[in-house]
Amino acid sequence: MASDMATDDGDRPGNNVSLCLICDSKAEMDKLFSGLTEGGRVRRPPREEFFGRFAALTDRFGFNWMLMFGGTPTASNGTTWPAAETPTTRPTRRPGRK
């Protein structure tokens, strides 16, 4: 997943990567958010967005996290995928193979 979210202190080596977790339920997302923000910093509290529920945080060790739940993945051309067949779970061909 790509994101255009920059940290408040600007990009520098080590802070320009976020781990994204796609949660199976709102309860799982809330539990992860609660645990990861303990001693850390909330960047975006959990809320509904056009693509599903989203939250962002930096944990106590300085790692950036994005949590997501729900929504239907949509490509820039308007194509949507069922939840079980998102662009990240569809099989892809490796270079040089047919």
Backbone as numpy.savetxt, mean C-alpha at the origin, in Angstrom:
# Nx Ny Nz CAx CAy CAz Cx Cy Cz
3.79 -1.73 -6.28 2.95 -0.56 -6.28 3.84 0.68 -6.28
3.45 1.66 -7.02 4.18 2.92 -7.05 3.36 3.98 -6.32
4.05 4.95 -5.78 3.35 6.00 -5.04 4.08 7.32 -5.23
3.34 8.41 -5.16 3.95 9.72 -5.26 4.00 10.41 -3.91
3.89 9.64 -2.83 3.92 10.22 -1.48 5.37 10.45 -1.05
5.71 11.66 -0.80 7.04 11.98 -0.27 6.91 12.24 1.23
7.98 12.02 1.95 7.97 12.30 3.38 8.11 13.79 3.62
7.78 14.24 4.83 7.86 15.66 5.16 9.28 16.21 5.06
10.28 15.36 5.32 11.66 15.83 5.29 12.33 15.60 3.93
11.56 15.34 2.87 12.11 15.17 1.53 12.73 13.81 1.31
13.02 13.51 0.07 13.63 12.21 -0.25 15.11 12.22 0.06
15.56 11.15 0.66 16.97 10.91 0.90 17.17 9.41 0.96
18.36 8.90 0.72 18.57 7.45 0.75 18.04 6.83 2.05
17.21 5.82 1.89 16.68 5.12 3.05 15.25 5.47 3.40
14.75 6.61 2.96 13.37 6.97 3.32 12.45 7.01 2.11
12.92 6.58 0.95 12.12 6.71 -0.25 11.47 5.40 -0.70
11.33 4.45 0.22 10.67 3.18 -0.06 9.59 2.95 1.00
8.41 2.51 0.56 7.34 2.16 1.49 6.92 0.72 1.23
6.70 -0.01 2.30 6.18 -1.36 2.18 4.66 -1.27 2.14
4.03 -1.94 1.18 2.58 -1.87 1.03 1.98 -3.23 1.38
1.07 -3.24 2.31 0.36 -4.46 2.69 -1.09 -4.35 2.23
-1.55 -5.34 1.48 -2.94 -5.41 1.07 -3.64 -6.31 2.08
-4.54 -5.74 2.84 -5.19 -6.45 3.95 -6.45 -7.18 3.47
-6.77 -8.28 4.18 -7.95 -9.08 3.84 -9.23 -8.56 4.47
-9.12 -7.69 5.47 -10.32 -7.16 6.14 -9.99 -5.81 6.77
-11.05 -5.07 7.08 -10.87 -3.79 7.76 -10.28 -4.03 9.15
-10.72 -5.11 9.81 -10.20 -5.44 11.15 -8.70 -5.71 11.10
-8.25 -6.45 10.07 -6.81 -6.73 9.94 -6.04 -5.43 9.72
-6.58 -4.56 8.88 -5.92 -3.28 8.61 -5.81 -2.45 9.88
-6.90 -2.37 10.64 -6.90 -1.59 11.88 -5.91 -2.16 12.90
-5.82 -3.48 12.98 -4.89 -4.12 13.92 -3.43 -3.83 13.52
-3.13 -3.96 12.24 -1.77 -3.66 11.76 -1.43 -2.19 11.97
-2.37 -1.31 11.66 -2.13 0.12 11.82 -1.84 0.45 13.28
-2.63 -0.11 14.18 -2.45 0.14 15.60 -1.07 -0.33 16.08
-0.69 -1.53 15.68 0.60 -2.07 16.10 1.79 -1.33 15.50
1.71 -1.01 14.21 2.84 -0.36 13.54 3.02 1.10 13.94
1.94 1.77 14.33 2.08 3.18 14.72 2.55 3.35 16.16
2.56 2.28 16.93 3.03 2.36 18.32 4.49 2.80 18.32
4.75 3.98 18.82 6.11 4.52 18.84 6.54 5.12 17.51
5.64 5.11 16.53 5.95 5.65 15.20 5.19 6.93 14.93
4.97 7.20 13.65 4.31 8.45 13.25 3.25 8.17 12.18
2.06 8.67 12.39 0.98 8.54 11.42 1.19 9.56 10.31
1.23 9.09 9.07 1.35 9.99 7.92 -0.01 10.26 7.31
-0.85 9.24 7.23 -2.24 9.37 6.77 -3.08 8.39 7.58
-4.02 8.87 8.38 -4.86 7.95 9.16 -5.75 7.12 8.23
-6.20 5.96 8.69 -7.07 5.13 7.83 -8.32 5.90 7.43
-8.62 5.86 6.14 -9.84 6.50 5.64 -10.18 5.91 4.28
-11.43 6.10 3.90 -11.91 5.61 2.61 -11.42 6.54 1.50
-10.87 5.96 0.46 -10.44 6.68 -0.73 -11.19 6.10 -1.92
-11.03 6.68 -3.11 -11.74 6.17 -4.28 -11.29 4.76 -4.65
-10.12 4.33 -4.21 -9.59 3.02 -4.55 -9.73 2.02 -3.40
-10.33 2.41 -2.28 -10.47 1.54 -1.12 -10.00 2.24 0.14
-9.90 1.51 1.22 -9.45 2.08 2.49 -7.92 2.14 2.47
-7.35 3.26 2.95 -5.90 3.48 2.85 -5.38 4.15 4.11
-4.15 3.79 4.49 -3.44 4.45 5.60 -1.95 4.42 5.29
-1.22 5.38 5.84 0.24 5.43 5.68 0.86 5.83 7.00
2.02 5.25 7.29 2.69 5.53 8.56 4.18 5.24 8.46
4.92 5.73 9.43 6.33 5.39 9.60 6.43 4.73 10.96
7.00 3.51 11.00 7.06 2.79 12.27 8.20 3.32 13.14
8.33 2.78 14.34 9.34 3.27 15.30 10.77 3.07 14.83
10.97 2.21 13.80 12.31 1.96 13.28 12.62 2.82 12.05
11.64 3.63 11.63 11.84 4.51 10.48 11.39 3.92 9.15
10.75 2.74 9.17 10.26 2.13 7.94 8.89 2.72 7.58
8.70 3.03 6.30 7.42 3.56 5.83 6.51 2.42 5.40
5.24 2.53 5.76 4.24 1.50 5.44 3.03 2.15 4.80
2.42 1.45 3.85 1.12 1.80 3.29 0.23 0.58 3.50
-0.96 0.77 4.04 -1.91 -0.30 4.26 -3.13 -0.04 3.40
-3.62 -1.09 2.74 -4.79 -0.94 1.88 -5.76 -2.08 2.11
-7.05 -1.77 1.94 -8.10 -2.78 2.01 -9.25 -2.39 1.10
-9.76 -3.37 0.36 -10.96 -3.16 -0.45 -10.67 -2.46 -1.75
-11.74 -2.12 -2.42 -11.62 -1.45 -3.71 -11.39 -2.46 -4.82
-11.53 -2.01 -6.03 -11.28 -2.83 -7.21 -10.12 -2.22 -7.97
-9.03 -2.97 -8.14 -7.89 -2.41 -8.87 -8.31 -1.96 -10.27
-7.87 -0.77 -10.66 -8.22 -0.21 -11.96 -6.96 0.29 -12.65
-6.81 -0.08 -13.91 -5.67 0.39 -14.70 -5.95 1.79 -15.20
-4.93 2.47 -15.68 -5.10 3.84 -16.17 -6.03 3.90 -17.37
-6.21 2.79 -18.09 -7.11 2.78 -19.24 -8.54 2.41 -18.86
-8.81 2.28 -17.55 -10.16 1.98 -17.09 -10.46 0.51 -16.91
-9.53 -0.38 -17.26 -9.74 -1.82 -17.09 -9.74 -2.15 -15.61
-10.70 -2.98 -15.19 -10.72 -3.43 -13.80 -10.50 -4.92 -13.75
-9.94 -5.39 -12.64 -9.68 -6.80 -12.43 -10.47 -7.30 -11.24
-10.97 -8.54 -11.29 -11.56 -9.12 -10.08 -10.48 -9.21 -9.01
-10.87 -9.22 -7.75 -9.89 -9.23 -6.65 -8.91 -10.38 -6.76
-9.35 -11.53 -7.25 -8.47 -12.70 -7.32 -7.50 -12.63 -8.49
-7.64 -11.64 -9.36 -6.78 -11.57 -10.54 -6.27 -10.16 -10.75
-5.56 -9.64 -9.76 -5.01 -8.30 -9.87 -3.75 -8.34 -10.72
-3.28 -7.21 -11.20 -2.07 -7.20 -12.01 -0.88 -7.83 -11.31
-0.84 -7.79 -9.99 0.31 -8.35 -9.27 0.19 -9.85 -9.05
-1.01 -10.44 -9.24 -1.16 -11.87 -9.02 -1.31 -12.65 -10.31
-1.53 -11.96 -11.43 -1.66 -12.68 -12.70 -0.32 -13.24 -13.10
-0.30 -14.44 -13.67 0.99 -14.98 -14.13 1.56 -14.12 -15.24
2.85 -13.94 -15.23 3.50 -13.16 -16.28 4.52 -14.04 -16.98
4.78 -13.73 -18.25 5.79 -14.46 -18.99 7.16 -13.92 -18.66
8.09 -14.83 -18.47 9.47 -14.40 -18.24 10.13 -14.15 -19.58
11.05 -13.20 -19.65 11.73 -12.90 -20.92 12.36 -14.16 -21.51
12.19 -14.35 -22.81 12.80 -15.49 -23.49 11.95 -16.75 -23.43
10.80 -16.71 -22.79 9.92 -17.88 -22.73 8.64 -17.60 -23.46
8.05 -18.66 -24.02 6.78 -18.50 -24.73 5.65 -19.02 -23.90
